[in-house]
C-alpha cells in the first residue's frame, strides 16, 4: 500500500505578484490565489508563456523572490512548487 501524501495547508491569498523569467527578464503580473509553505496557485491571463522554472516576487522591481517550478497548468491557473 502506497503511503498517503499529506498536503501542506493552503491559505487563500488573492495578492498581486510578479513573475520574472530566467535572467530577470519579462516581468509579468499575476495573482497568488492561494499559498502554502511548499508552493502556490497563480492566476494569469496566458499560462502558456511560462517556462518550467520562474521567479515569483511581490513587487515588479523586487530583487528578491522565490524560485519556482511549474507542476500543473489548468485554465488560467498554474500550480508551482518552491525550489531552492
C-alpha positions as a printed Julia matrix, in Angstrom:
84×3 Matrix{Float64}:
  0.0    0.0     0.0
  1.42   3.38   -1.05
  1.82   5.94    1.72
 -0.62   8.84    1.57
  0.97  12.16    0.84
 -0.12  14.95    3.16
 -0.52  18.34    1.51
  0.61  21.49    3.25
 -2.35  23.59    4.3
 -3.07  26.33    1.79
 -4.22  29.81    2.7
 -6.37  31.94    0.4
 -4.21  34.88   -0.54
 -5.52  36.92   -3.5
 -2.49  39.24   -3.65
 -0.78  40.57   -6.78
  2.73  39.36   -7.58
  5.26  39.42  -10.41
  6.75  36.55  -12.39
 10.21  37.01  -13.84
 11.86  34.6   -16.2
 15.49  33.46  -16.21
 17.89  36.39  -16.06
 15.24  38.74  -14.63
 13.57  39.47  -17.97
  9.91  39.66  -18.99
  8.2   40.56  -15.73
  4.51  39.65  -15.85
  1.88  40.39  -13.26
 -0.17  37.59  -11.73
 -2.32  36.96   -8.67
 -1.33  34.49   -5.97
 -4.71  32.81   -5.41
 -3.5   30.62   -2.54
 -0.19  29.79   -0.95
  1.42  27.23    1.36
  4.92  26.65    2.66
  5.7   24.42   -0.32
  4.0   26.19   -3.24
  1.26  28.4    -4.63
 -1.54  28.63   -7.16
 -1.08  31.55   -9.53
 -3.67  33.09  -11.83
 -2.7   34.93  -15.02
 -4.09  35.51  -18.5
 -1.69  33.37  -20.51
 -0.18  30.43  -18.64
  1.35  29.06  -21.86
  4.09  31.72  -21.83
  5.56  30.35  -18.61
  8.66  28.16  -18.7
  9.13  25.21  -16.35
 11.11  27.4   -13.88
 10.43  31.0   -12.9
 10.9   33.53  -10.11
  7.97  34.88   -8.08
  8.16  38.24   -6.26
  5.69  40.56   -4.53
  6.89  43.68   -6.39
  7.94  44.23  -10.0
 11.27  45.75   -9.04
 11.99  43.32   -6.2
 15.48  41.89   -6.2
 14.32  39.02   -4.05
 11.72  36.36   -4.64
 11.21  32.62   -4.69
 12.39  30.29   -7.41
  9.51  28.07   -8.51
  8.9   25.04  -10.69
  5.61  24.66  -12.55
  3.87  21.41  -11.57
  0.5   21.81  -13.29
 -1.46  24.13  -15.64
 -5.25  24.39  -15.83
 -7.31  27.16  -17.48
 -5.86  30.46  -16.22
 -4.26  28.84  -13.16
 -0.85  27.32  -12.68
  0.48  25.42   -9.7
  4.09  25.99   -8.63
  6.3   24.45   -6.0
  9.04  26.45   -4.31
 12.55  25.2    -5.02
 15.96  26.21   -3.72
